[in-house]
Amino acid sequence: MKVTWVQQLDDAGCGVAVCAMLTNQPYDVTKAEMANVYHGGLDMEHIDAYLFEKGYFIRRFYKFNPITDEMRQDWPTFPSKVCIASVIANLEAETVHYVLVVNGTVYDPGTVTIKSLSDYAKVLWVAGVTKPATRRPRQKKIEPLIPQVEEQNV
C-alpha cells in the first residue's frame, strides 16, 4: 500500500489525518465527511465507523489479553501490514495520539520526522486495517441446501 503522509491541521486532528492517509484523500475532504462526529478530536469508534463506510475492516489488539488474563509479551502486535496505533507520546501529558503504521514505518500526522513505535512512551492499542478486494458477483445458480419435497395427496 502506497501512503502519502498527511499533516493534521488541527490540534486534535490526528484521527482525521490517519483516515485521510488510509483513504488517499486530502485532510479537508476527510474532515468534512466526518463533520457530524468531529468536534475537536475523534474516538476509536468514530474512526472505525468511518473506515467501515469506506470498505475497510478493523482488527484491534490491546496489550492486555483478556483470554489469557495476562499482558502480551510480544507488544506491540501487528495484525496486518497496515495498522493504526493509539499512542501516548508523553506520559506526563497522557494525551492520546493516532499514528499510521505501514510495514513498520510510522506515519505520524503531527510531525514529518520518521519514527518507530518505540519512540512513543506507550502504545495503547494497535488495529490492523484491511480492505478486501472487490469481486464480481458469481453468476452460478445456487442450489437449495434442503431438497424440495413434492406434496402427496393422501
DSSP file (Angstrom, degrees, kcal/mol; ACC not computed):
  #  RESIDUE AA STRUCTURE BP1 BP2  ACC     N-H-->O    O-->H-N    N-H-->O    O-->H-N    TCO  KAPPA ALPHA  PHI   PSI    X-CA   Y-CA   Z-CA
    1    1 A M              0   0    0      0, 0.0     2,-0.5     0, 0.0   101,-0.0   0.000 360.0 360.0 360.0 126.9    0.0    0.0    0.0
    2    2 A K        -     0   0    0      2,-0.0     2,-0.4     0, 0.0     0, 0.0  -0.761 360.0-165.7 -88.0 128.6    1.4    3.4   -1.0
    3    3 A V        -     0   0    0     -2,-0.5     2,-0.5    99,-0.1    19,-0.1  -0.945  13.7-156.2-119.9 135.2    0.8    6.0    1.6
    4    4 A T        -     0   0    0     -2,-0.4    20,-0.1    17,-0.4     2,-0.1  -0.950  31.2-117.5-105.6 124.7    1.1    9.8    1.3
    5    5 A W        -     0   0    0     -2,-0.5     2,-0.4   107,-0.0    13,-0.1  -0.364  29.0-162.6 -62.7 134.7    1.8   11.5    4.6
    6    6 A V        -     0   0    0     11,-0.1     2,-0.3   101,-0.1    15,-0.1  -0.988  11.5-136.6-122.3 127.2   -1.0   13.9    5.7
    7    7 A Q        -     0   0    0     -2,-0.4     2,-0.4   103,-0.1   103,-0.2  -0.601  21.3-117.2 -81.8 139.8   -0.4   16.5    8.3
    8    8 A Q        -     0   0    0    101,-2.5     6,-0.1    -2,-0.3    -1,-0.1  -0.631  22.7-164.8 -73.5 133.5   -3.0   17.1   11.0
    9    9 A L        +     0   0    0     -2,-0.4     2,-0.3     4,-0.2    -1,-0.1   0.454  69.0  55.8-101.4  -3.3   -4.3   20.7   10.6
   10   10 A D  S >  S-     0   0    0      1,-0.1     3,-1.7     0, 0.0     4,-0.0  -0.875  91.7-110.6-123.3 158.9   -6.0   20.9   14.0
   11   11 A D  T 3  S+     0   0    0     -2,-0.3     3,-0.2     1,-0.3    -1,-0.1   0.874 121.6  28.3 -55.8 -38.9   -4.6   20.3   17.5
   12   12 A A  T 3  S+     0   0    0      1,-0.1     3,-0.4     2,-0.1    -1,-0.3  -0.115  90.2 111.4-113.4  34.7   -6.6   17.1   17.8
   13   13 A G    <>  +     0   0    0     -3,-1.7     4,-2.4     1,-0.2    -4,-0.2   0.174  36.2 108.4 -95.5  17.6   -6.8   16.2   14.1
   14   14 A C  H  > S+     0   0    0      1,-0.2     4,-2.4     2,-0.2    -1,-0.2   0.884  78.9  51.4 -64.0 -38.3   -4.6   13.1   14.2
   15   15 A G  H  > S+     0   0    0     -3,-0.4     4,-2.1     2,-0.2    -1,-0.2   0.899 110.9  48.1 -64.8 -40.6   -7.6   10.7   13.7
   16   16 A V  H  > S+     0   0    0     -4,-0.2     4,-2.3     2,-0.2    -2,-0.2   0.927 112.4  49.3 -63.5 -44.8   -8.7   12.7   10.7
   17   17 A A  H  X S+     0   0    0     -4,-2.4     4,-2.3     2,-0.2    -2,-0.2   0.888 109.7  50.7 -64.5 -40.1   -5.2   12.7    9.2
   18   18 A V  H  X S+     0   0    0     -4,-2.4     4,-2.2     2,-0.2    -1,-0.2   0.922 112.0  47.6 -63.8 -43.4   -4.8    9.0    9.7
   19   19 A C  H  X S+     0   0    0     -4,-2.1     4,-2.3     1,-0.2    -2,-0.2   0.876 110.5  52.9 -64.7 -36.7   -8.1    8.4    7.9
   20   20 A A  H  X>S+     0   0    0     -4,-2.3     5,-2.0     2,-0.2     4,-0.8   0.902 108.8  49.5 -64.3 -41.2   -7.1   10.7    5.1
   21   21 A M  H  <5S+     0   0    0     -4,-2.3     3,-0.4     1,-0.2   -17,-0.4   0.923 113.0  47.0 -63.0 -43.7   -3.8    8.8    4.7
   22   22 A L  H  <5S+     0   0    0     -4,-2.2    -2,-0.2     1,-0.2    -1,-0.2   0.893 118.5  39.4 -65.9 -40.4   -5.7    5.5    4.5
   23   23 A T  H  <5S-     0   0    0     -4,-2.3    -1,-0.2    -5,-0.2    -2,-0.2   0.452 106.3-124.5 -92.0  -0.6   -8.3    6.7    2.1
   24   24 A N  T  <5 +     0   0    0     -4,-0.8    -3,-0.2    -3,-0.4    -4,-0.1   0.920  66.6 130.3  57.7  47.2   -5.9    8.7    0.0
   25   25 A Q      < -     0   0    0     -5,-2.0    -1,-0.2    -6,-0.1    -2,-0.1  -0.862  64.3 -93.9-123.6 159.5   -7.9   11.9    0.4
   26   26 A P     >  -     0   0    0      0, 0.0     4,-2.1     0, 0.0     5,-0.2  -0.371  36.4-114.7 -67.8 155.4   -7.0   15.4    1.5
   27   27 A Y  H  > S+     0   0    0      1,-0.2     4,-2.8     2,-0.2     5,-0.2   0.912 114.5  53.0 -56.0 -47.7   -7.4   16.3    5.2
   28   28 A D  H  > S+     0   0    0      1,-0.2     4,-2.2     2,-0.2    -1,-0.2   0.879 109.0  48.9 -60.8 -40.0  -10.1   18.9    4.5
   29   29 A V  H  > S+     0   0    0      2,-0.2     4,-1.9     1,-0.2    -1,-0.2   0.930 113.4  46.5 -65.7 -45.6  -12.2   16.4    2.5
   30   30 A T  H  X S+     0   0    0     -4,-2.1     4,-1.0     1,-0.2    -2,-0.2   0.916 112.4  50.2 -63.3 -44.0  -11.9   13.7    5.2
   31   31 A K  H >< S+     0   0    0     -4,-2.8     3,-0.6     1,-0.2    -1,-0.2   0.897 109.2  51.9 -62.3 -40.5  -12.7   16.2    7.9
   32   32 A A  H >< S+     0   0    0     -4,-2.2     3,-1.3     1,-0.2    -1,-0.2   0.875 106.3  53.8 -64.0 -37.2  -15.8   17.4    6.0
   33   33 A E  H 3< S+     0   0    0     -4,-1.9     3,-0.3     1,-0.3    -1,-0.2   0.727 111.5  46.6 -68.6 -20.6  -17.0   13.8    5.7
   34   34 A M  T XX S+     0   0    0     -4,-1.0     4,-2.7    -3,-0.6     3,-1.7   0.155  74.6 121.2-103.8  17.2  -16.7   13.5    9.5
   35   35 A A  T <4  +     0   0    0     -3,-1.3    -1,-0.2     1,-0.3    -2,-0.1   0.785  69.8  57.1 -55.7 -31.6  -18.5   16.8   10.3
   36   36 A N  T 34 S+     0   0    0     -3,-0.3    -1,-0.3     1,-0.2    -2,-0.1   0.761 121.8  24.5 -72.0 -23.9  -21.2   15.1   12.3
   37   37 A V  T <4 S+     0   0    0     -3,-1.7     2,-0.9     1,-0.1    -2,-0.2   0.602  97.3  94.2-116.7 -16.7  -18.7   13.4   14.7
   38   38 A Y     <  +     0   0    0     -4,-2.7     4,-0.1    -7,-0.2    -1,-0.1  -0.699  33.9 149.7 -87.6 110.7  -15.6   15.6   14.6
   39   39 A H  S    S-     0   0    0      2,-1.0    -1,-0.1    -2,-0.9     3,-0.0  -0.448  87.4 -43.6-133.5  59.3  -15.7   18.1   17.4
   40   40 A G  S    S+     0   0    0    -28,-0.0     2,-0.2   -27,-0.0    -2,-0.1   0.799 126.7   6.4  86.1  30.8  -12.0   18.7   18.2
   41   41 A G  S    S-     0   0    0    -28,-0.1    -2,-1.0     2,-0.0     2,-0.4  -0.662  71.3-113.3 143.7 163.2  -10.9   15.0   18.1
   42   42 A L        -     0   0    0    -30,-0.3     2,-0.2    -2,-0.2   -27,-0.1  -0.958  14.1-139.4-128.3 145.4  -12.1   11.5   17.3
   43   43 A D     >  -     0   0    0     -2,-0.4     4,-1.8     1,-0.1     3,-0.5  -0.567  36.0-106.8 -89.7 164.2  -12.8    8.4   19.4
   44   44 A M  H  > S+     0   0    0      1,-0.2     4,-2.8     2,-0.2     5,-0.2   0.836 120.4  60.6 -62.1 -30.8  -11.8    5.0   18.0
   45   45 A E  H  > S+     0   0    0      1,-0.2     4,-2.4     2,-0.2    -1,-0.2   0.885 104.4  49.0 -63.3 -37.9  -15.4    4.2   17.4
   46   46 A H  H  > S+     0   0    0     -3,-0.5     4,-2.4     2,-0.2    -1,-0.2   0.908 112.2  47.6 -67.5 -42.2  -15.7    7.2   15.0
   47   47 A I  H  X S+     0   0    0     -4,-1.8     4,-2.6     2,-0.2     5,-0.2   0.937 113.2  48.7 -63.5 -46.4  -12.5    6.1   13.1
   48   48 A D  H  X S+     0   0    0     -4,-2.8     4,-2.5     1,-0.2    -2,-0.2   0.929 112.9  47.1 -58.5 -47.5  -13.8    2.5   12.9
   49   49 A A  H  X S+     0   0    0     -4,-2.4     4,-2.0     2,-0.2    -1,-0.2   0.900 112.9  49.0 -64.2 -41.8  -17.3    3.6   11.7
   50   50 A Y  H  X S+     0   0    0     -4,-2.4     4,-1.0     1,-0.2    -1,-0.2   0.943 114.0  44.7 -63.2 -48.3  -15.8    6.0    9.1
   51   51 A L  H  <>S+     0   0    0     -4,-2.6     5,-2.7     1,-0.2     3,-0.3   0.862 109.9  55.6 -67.1 -35.1  -13.4    3.4    7.7
   52   52 A F  H ><5S+     0   0    0     -4,-2.5     3,-1.7    -5,-0.2    -1,-0.2   0.912 105.0  53.0 -61.8 -41.7  -16.1    0.7    7.7
   53   53 A E  H 3<5S+     0   0    0     -4,-2.0    -1,-0.2     1,-0.3    -2,-0.2   0.773 107.4  53.2 -63.1 -25.2  -18.2    3.0    5.5
   54   54 A K  T 3<5S-     0   0    0     -4,-1.0    -1,-0.3    -3,-0.3    -2,-0.2   0.379 128.9 -97.3 -90.8   2.7  -15.2    3.3    3.2
   55   55 A G  T < 5S+     0   0    0     -3,-1.7     2,-0.2     1,-0.3    -3,-0.2   0.605  80.1 131.5  96.0  12.9  -14.9   -0.5    2.9
   56   56 A Y      < -     0   0    0     -5,-2.7     2,-0.4    75,-0.2    -1,-0.3  -0.652  43.7-146.4 -98.9 155.3  -12.2   -1.2    5.5
   57   57 A F  E     -A  130   0A   0     73,-3.1    73,-2.2    -2,-0.2     2,-0.4  -0.935  11.1-150.0-118.4 146.0  -12.2   -3.8    8.3
   58   58 A I  E     -A  129   0A   0     -2,-0.4     2,-0.4    71,-0.2    71,-0.2  -0.928  13.1-175.4-119.5 137.7  -10.5   -3.3   11.6
   59   59 A R  E     -A  128   0A   0     69,-2.1    69,-3.2    -2,-0.4     2,-0.3  -0.922  19.1-161.7-131.9 107.3   -8.9   -5.9   13.9
   60   60 A R  E     -A  127   0A   0     -2,-0.4     2,-0.4    67,-0.3    67,-0.3  -0.699   8.9-169.8-100.0 140.2   -7.8   -4.3   17.2
   61   61 A F  E     -A  126   0A   0     65,-3.0    65,-2.4    -2,-0.3     2,-0.3  -0.969   4.3-160.7-124.4 141.9   -5.3   -5.7   19.8
   62   62 A Y  E     -A  125   0A   0     -2,-0.4    63,-0.2     2,-0.3    10,-0.1  -0.792  32.3-115.2-114.2 161.1   -4.6   -4.4   23.3
   63   63 A K  S    S+     0   0    0     61,-0.9     9,-3.5    -2,-0.3     2,-0.5   0.880 103.3  71.0 -63.5 -35.6   -1.6   -5.0   25.4
   64   64 A F  E    S-F   71   0B   0      7,-0.2    -2,-0.3     5,-0.0     7,-0.2  -0.715  76.1-151.7 -84.1 127.1   -3.8   -6.9   27.9
   65   65 A N  E  >> -F   70   0B   0      5,-3.2     4,-1.6    -2,-0.5     5,-1.3  -0.870   5.8-165.9 -99.4 108.3   -5.0  -10.2   26.6
   66   66 A P  T  45S+     0   0    0      0, 0.0    -1,-0.1     0, 0.0     5,-0.1   0.728  84.6  60.5 -69.2 -19.6   -8.4  -11.0   28.2
   67   67 A I  T  45S+     0   0    0      1,-0.2    -2,-0.0     3,-0.1     0, 0.0   0.930 118.7  26.4 -71.1 -45.6   -8.3  -14.6   27.0
   68   68 A T  T  45S-     0   0    0      2,-0.2    -1,-0.2    -3,-0.2     3,-0.1   0.564 100.9-131.2 -92.8  -9.3   -5.1  -15.4   29.0
   69   69 A D  T  <5S+     0   0    0     -4,-1.6     2,-0.3     1,-0.3    -5,-0.0   0.844  72.3 105.5  60.5  35.3   -5.7  -12.7   31.6
   70   70 A E  E   <S-F   65   0B   0     -5,-1.3    -5,-3.2    -7,-0.0     2,-0.3  -0.911  78.7 -97.3-138.1 163.8   -2.1  -11.6   31.0
   71   71 A M  E     -F   64   0B   0     -2,-0.3    -7,-0.2    -7,-0.2     2,-0.2  -0.630  48.3-106.7 -78.6 142.0   -0.2   -8.8   29.4
   72   72 A R        -     0   0    0     -9,-3.5     3,-0.2    -2,-0.3    -1,-0.1  -0.511  22.2-159.7 -70.3 134.2    1.1   -9.6   25.9
   73   73 A Q  S    S+     0   0    0     -2,-0.2     2,-1.5     1,-0.2    -1,-0.2   0.825  86.0  62.5 -81.4 -34.1    4.9  -10.2   25.9
   74   74 A D  S    S-     0   0    0    -11,-0.1    -1,-0.2     3,-0.0    -2,-0.1  -0.619  89.9-166.9 -92.6  77.3    5.1   -9.6   22.1
   75   75 A W        +     0   0    0     -2,-1.5     2,-0.1    -3,-0.2   -12,-0.0  -0.955  59.3  34.6-123.0 137.7    4.0   -6.0   22.2
   76   76 A P  S    S-     0   0    0      0, 0.0     2,-0.4     0, 0.0    -1,-0.1   0.521  80.7-160.6 -78.1 150.5    3.1   -4.2   20.0
   77   77 A T        -     0   0    0     -2,-0.1   -16,-0.1    49,-0.1    -2,-0.1  -0.796   6.5-149.6 -95.4 136.2    1.5   -6.8   17.9
   78   78 A F        -     0   0    0     -2,-0.4     5,-0.0     1,-0.1    49,-0.0  -0.884  12.0-175.5-110.3 102.8    0.9   -6.0   14.2
   79   79 A P  S    S+     0   0    0      0, 0.0     2,-0.3     0, 0.0    -1,-0.1   0.646  71.6   3.6 -73.3 -13.1   -2.2   -7.9   13.0
   80   80 A S  S    S-     0   0    0    -21,-0.1    23,-0.1     1,-0.0    50,-0.1  -0.951  81.9 -95.1-157.4 175.0   -1.6   -6.7    9.4
   81   81 A K  S    S+     0   0    0     -2,-0.3    22,-2.8     1,-0.1     2,-0.5   0.784 114.3  50.8 -67.7 -27.3    0.8   -4.7    7.2
   82   82 A V  E    S+B  102   0A   0     47,-0.4    47,-3.1    20,-0.2     2,-0.3  -0.961  75.2 163.0-116.2 123.3   -1.3   -1.6    7.7
   83   83 A C  E     -BC 101 128A   0     18,-2.9    18,-3.4    -2,-0.5     2,-0.5  -0.961  34.2-139.7-138.3 152.7   -2.2   -0.6   11.2
   84   84 A I  E     -BC 100 127A   0     43,-2.5    43,-3.2    -2,-0.3     2,-0.4  -0.941  25.8-161.1-104.2 136.2   -3.5    2.3   13.2
   85   85 A A  E     -BC  99 126A   0     14,-2.6    14,-2.2    -2,-0.5     2,-0.7  -0.964  13.8-146.4-121.1 138.5   -1.8    2.7   16.6
   86   86 A S  E     +BC  98 125A   0     39,-2.5    38,-3.0    -2,-0.4    39,-1.0  -0.911  35.5 173.0 -99.3 117.3   -3.1    4.6   19.6
   87   87 A V  E     -BC  97 123A   0     10,-3.3    10,-2.5    -2,-0.7     2,-0.5  -0.804  35.4-140.1-126.2 161.9    0.0    6.0   21.4
   88   88 A I  E     -BC  96 122A   0     34,-2.6    34,-1.7    -2,-0.3    33,-1.0  -0.988  13.4-172.0-120.5 118.6    0.9    8.3   24.2
   89   89 A A  S    S+     0   0    0      6,-0.6     2,-0.4    -2,-0.5    32,-0.2   0.856  76.7  28.7 -78.1 -36.0    3.9   10.4   23.3
   90   90 A N     >> -     0   0    0      5,-0.3     4,-2.2     1,-0.1     5,-0.5  -0.978  63.9-155.0-133.1 117.9    4.4   12.0   26.8
   91   91 A L  T  45S+     0   0    0     -2,-0.4    -1,-0.1     1,-0.2    -2,-0.0   0.795  96.0  57.4 -63.9 -28.5    3.4   10.2   30.0
   92   92 A E  T  45S+     0   0    0      1,-0.2    -1,-0.2     2,-0.1    -2,-0.0   0.890 113.1  38.5 -68.9 -38.6    3.1   13.5   31.8
   93   93 A A  T  45S-     0   0    0     -3,-0.4    -2,-0.2     2,-0.1    -1,-0.2   0.812  86.5-158.4 -81.2 -31.2    0.5   14.8   29.3
   94   94 A E  T  <5 +     0   0    0     -4,-2.2     2,-0.5     1,-0.2    -3,-0.1   0.785  31.5 160.5  55.9  30.1   -1.3   11.5   28.9
   95   95 A T      < -     0   0    0     -5,-0.5    -6,-0.6     1,-0.0    -5,-0.3  -0.719  37.7-131.6 -86.0 127.1   -2.6   12.8   25.5
   96   96 A V  E     -B   88   0A   0     -2,-0.5     2,-0.3    -8,-0.1    -8,-0.2  -0.595  28.2-176.6 -79.5 138.1   -3.8   10.0   23.2
   97   97 A H  E     -B   87   0A   0    -10,-2.5   -10,-3.3    -2,-0.3     2,-0.4  -0.994  17.1-139.3-137.9 139.3   -2.5   10.3   19.6
   98   98 A Y  E     +B   86   0A   0     -2,-0.3     2,-0.3   -12,-0.2   -12,-0.2  -0.842  22.6 175.9-103.0 137.4   -3.2    8.2   16.5
   99   99 A V  E     -B   85   0A   0    -14,-2.2   -14,-2.6    -2,-0.4     2,-0.4  -0.930  26.9-124.9-132.3 158.7   -0.5    7.2   14.0
  100  100 A L  E     -BD  84 107A   0      7,-2.2     7,-3.9    -2,-0.3     2,-0.5  -0.892  20.1-162.5-104.1 134.5   -0.5    5.0   10.9
  101  101 A V  E     +BD  83 106A   0    -18,-3.4   -18,-2.9    -2,-0.4     2,-0.5  -0.974   9.2 179.4-119.9 119.8    2.0    2.1   10.7
  102  102 A V  E >  S-BD  82 105A   0      3,-2.6     3,-2.2    -2,-0.5   -20,-0.2  -0.970  75.0 -23.7-124.0 116.3    2.7    0.6    7.3
  103  103 A N  T 3  S-     0   0    0    -22,-2.8    -1,-0.1    -2,-0.5   -21,-0.1   0.856 128.1 -50.3  50.5  39.7    5.2   -2.2    7.1
  104  104 A G  T 3  S+     0   0    0    -23,-0.3     2,-0.5     1,-0.3    -1,-0.3   0.248 112.3 119.8  87.3 -12.9    6.8   -1.0   10.4
  105  105 A T  E <   -D  102   0A   0     -3,-2.2    -3,-2.6    11,-0.1     2,-0.5  -0.750  58.1-138.4 -88.2 129.6    7.2    2.6    9.3
  106  106 A V  E     -DE 101 115A   0      9,-1.5     9,-0.8    -2,-0.5     2,-0.8  -0.768  10.8-162.8 -92.6 125.3    5.2    5.1   11.4
  107  107 A Y  E     -D  100   0A   0     -7,-3.9    -7,-2.2    -2,-0.5     7,-0.1  -0.885  13.2-170.3-104.7  98.4    3.4    7.9    9.7
  108  108 A D    >   -     0   0    0     -2,-0.8     3,-1.6     5,-0.3    -9,-0.1  -0.816  16.2-154.7 -94.1 116.6    2.8   10.4   12.5
  109  109 A P  T 3  S+     0   0    0      0, 0.0  -101,-2.5     0, 0.0    -1,-0.1   0.618  91.6  61.0 -67.7  -9.6    0.4   13.2   11.3
  110  110 A G  T 3  S+     0   0    0   -103,-0.2     2,-0.3     1,-0.2  -103,-0.1   0.568 112.7  23.7 -91.7  -9.6    1.9   15.5   13.9
  111  111 A T    <   -     0   0    0     -3,-1.6    -3,-0.3     2,-0.1    -1,-0.2  -0.996  57.9-140.2-155.0 149.0    5.5   15.5   12.6
  112  112 A V  S    S+     0   0    0     -2,-0.3     2,-0.2    -3,-0.1    -1,-0.1   0.543  72.6 112.5 -84.6  -7.5    7.4   14.9    9.4
  113  113 A T  S    S-     0   0    0      1,-0.1    -5,-0.3    -5,-0.0     2,-0.3  -0.467  75.1-119.4 -68.5 131.6   10.1   13.1   11.4
  114  114 A I        +     0   0    0     -2,-0.2     2,-0.3    -7,-0.1    -7,-0.1  -0.570  44.7 174.4 -72.4 130.9   10.3    9.3   10.6
  115  115 A K  B     -E  106   0A   0     -9,-0.8    -9,-1.5    -2,-0.3     2,-0.3  -0.792  27.8-140.8-130.8 171.0    9.6    7.4   13.8
  116  116 A S    >   -     0   0    0     -2,-0.3     3,-2.0   -11,-0.1     4,-0.2  -0.866  38.3-104.8-124.3 165.5    9.1    3.9   15.1
  117  117 A L  G >  S+     0   0    0     -2,-0.3     3,-1.6     1,-0.3   -12,-0.0   0.781 117.2  68.5 -63.4 -24.4    6.6    2.9   17.8
  118  118 A S  G 3  S+     0   0    0      1,-0.3    -1,-0.3     3,-0.0     5,-0.0   0.653  85.9  70.7 -68.7 -12.7    9.4    2.6   20.3
  119  119 A D  G <  S+     0   0    0     -3,-2.0     2,-0.3     3,-0.0    -1,-0.3   0.615  87.7  79.9 -75.9 -12.0    9.8    6.4   20.1
  120  120 A Y  S <  S-     0   0    0     -3,-1.6   -31,-0.2    -4,-0.2     3,-0.1  -0.692  82.6-129.3 -99.1 150.7    6.5    6.8   22.0
  121  121 A A  S    S+     0   0    0    -33,-1.0     2,-0.3    -2,-0.3   -32,-0.2   0.842  88.5   4.4 -65.8 -34.3    6.1    6.4   25.8
  122  122 A K  E     - C   0  88A   0    -34,-1.7   -34,-2.6    -5,-0.0     2,-0.6  -0.993  55.6-147.7-155.1 142.2    3.2    4.0   25.5
  123  123 A V  E     - C   0  87A   0     -2,-0.3   -36,-0.2   -36,-0.2   -60,-0.2  -0.966  15.7-177.6-111.0 115.5    1.2    2.0   22.9
  124  124 A L  E     -     0   0A   0    -38,-3.0   -61,-0.9    -2,-0.6     2,-0.3   0.921  63.8 -16.5 -81.3 -46.8   -2.4    1.6   24.0
  125  125 A W  E     -AC  62  86A   0    -39,-1.0   -39,-2.5   -63,-0.2     2,-0.4  -0.986  51.4-146.1-154.9 159.9   -3.7   -0.5   21.1
  126  126 A V  E     -AC  61  85A   0    -65,-2.4   -65,-3.0    -2,-0.3     2,-0.5  -1.000  14.5-163.2-130.1 130.7   -2.9   -1.5   17.6
  127  127 A A  E     -AC  60  84A   0    -43,-3.2   -43,-2.5    -2,-0.4   -67,-0.3  -0.960  13.4-139.7-121.0 119.8   -5.6   -2.0   14.9
  128  128 A G  E     -AC  59  83A   0    -69,-3.2   -69,-2.1    -2,-0.5     2,-0.5  -0.566  19.0-156.0 -72.0 137.2   -4.9   -3.9   11.7
  129  129 A V  E     +A   58   0A   0    -47,-3.1   -47,-0.4    -2,-0.3     2,-0.3  -0.973  17.7 169.6-121.3 124.2   -6.7   -2.3    8.8
  130  130 A T  E     -A   57   0A   0    -73,-2.2   -73,-3.1    -2,-0.5   -50,-0.0  -0.954  22.6-157.3-131.6 152.5   -7.6   -4.2    5.7
  131  131 A K        -     0   0    0     -2,-0.3   -75,-0.2   -75,-0.2     3,-0.1  -0.929  24.7-135.7-129.4 107.0   -9.7   -3.5    2.6
  132  132 A P        -     0   0    0      0, 0.0     2,-0.1     0, 0.0     3,-0.0  -0.249  27.6-102.5 -61.8 147.5  -10.9   -6.6    0.9
  133  133 A A        -     0   0    0      1,-0.1     2,-0.4     0, 0.0     0, 0.0  -0.421  36.8-114.0 -66.8 143.7  -10.7   -6.7   -2.9
  134  134 A T        -     0   0    0     -2,-0.1     2,-0.3    -3,-0.1    -1,-0.1  -0.683  36.3-164.2 -81.8 130.0  -13.9   -6.1   -4.7
  135  135 A R        -     0   0    0     -2,-0.4     3,-0.1    -3,-0.0    -1,-0.0  -0.843  22.6-111.3-115.1 151.7  -15.1   -9.2   -6.6
  136  136 A R        -     0   0    0     -2,-0.3     3,-0.1     1,-0.1     2,-0.0  -0.570  46.3-100.3 -74.0 142.6  -17.7   -9.6   -9.2
  137  137 A P        -     0   0    0      0, 0.0     2,-0.1     0, 0.0    -1,-0.1  -0.319  41.0-102.3 -64.6 147.7  -20.8  -11.5   -8.1
  138  138 A R        -     0   0    0      1,-0.1    -3,-0.0    -3,-0.1     0, 0.0  -0.427  22.1-159.8 -69.2 142.8  -21.0  -15.1   -9.0
  139  139 A Q        +     0   0    0     -2,-0.1    -1,-0.1    -3,-0.1     2,-0.1   0.435  54.9 116.5 -99.3  -3.2  -23.3  -16.0  -11.9
  140  140 A K  S    S-     0   0    0      1,-0.1     2,-0.3     0, 0.0    -2,-0.1  -0.407  73.0-112.3 -71.5 140.4  -23.6  -19.6  -10.9
  141  141 A K        -     0   0    0     -2,-0.1     2,-0.6     1,-0.1    -1,-0.1  -0.551  28.9-138.4 -72.4 132.7  -27.0  -20.9   -9.9
  142  142 A I        -     0   0    0     -2,-0.3    -1,-0.1    -3,-0.0     3,-0.1  -0.837  11.7-142.4 -98.5 124.7  -27.1  -21.8   -6.2
  143  143 A E        -     0   0    0     -2,-0.6     2,-0.0     1,-0.1     0, 0.0  -0.585  27.7-102.4 -82.1 145.0  -29.0  -25.0   -5.4
  144  144 A P        -     0   0    0      0, 0.0    -1,-0.1     0, 0.0     4,-0.1  -0.354  20.1-134.7 -65.2 148.1  -31.0  -25.1   -2.2
  145  145 A L  S    S+     0   0    0      1,-0.1    -2,-0.0     2,-0.1     0, 0.0   0.832  94.7  54.1 -72.4 -32.8  -29.4  -26.9    0.7
  146  146 A I  S    S-     0   0    0      3,-0.0    -1,-0.1     1,-0.0     3,-0.1  -0.908  94.5-122.0-105.2 123.3  -32.7  -28.8    1.6
  147  147 A P        -     0   0    0      0, 0.0     2,-0.2     0, 0.0    -2,-0.1  -0.321  28.4-109.6 -64.3 144.4  -34.2  -30.7   -1.3
  148  148 A Q        -     0   0    0     -4,-0.1     2,-0.5     1,-0.0     0, 0.0  -0.550  30.3-152.6 -73.0 136.1  -37.7  -29.7   -2.3
  149  149 A V        -     0   0    0     -2,-0.2     2,-0.2    -3,-0.1    -1,-0.0  -0.946  12.7-129.4-113.5 128.9  -40.3  -32.4   -1.5
  150  150 A E        -     0   0    0     -2,-0.5     2,-0.2     1,-0.1     0, 0.0  -0.517  25.9-114.4 -76.1 142.6  -43.4  -32.7   -3.5
  151  151 A E        -     0   0    0     -2,-0.2     2,-0.4     1,-0.0    -1,-0.1  -0.528  28.8-151.5 -75.0 142.6  -46.7  -32.8   -1.6
  152  152 A Q        -     0   0    0     -2,-0.2     2,-0.5     2,-0.0    -1,-0.0  -0.940  12.7-127.3-116.1 138.2  -48.6  -36.0   -1.9
  153  153 A N              0   0    0     -2,-0.4    -2,-0.0     1,-0.1     0, 0.0  -0.716 360.0 360.0 -80.8 126.3  -52.4  -36.3   -1.6
  154  154 A V              0   0    0     -2,-0.5    -1,-0.1     0, 0.0    -2,-0.0   0.381 360.0 360.0-110.3 360.0  -53.3  -38.9    1.0
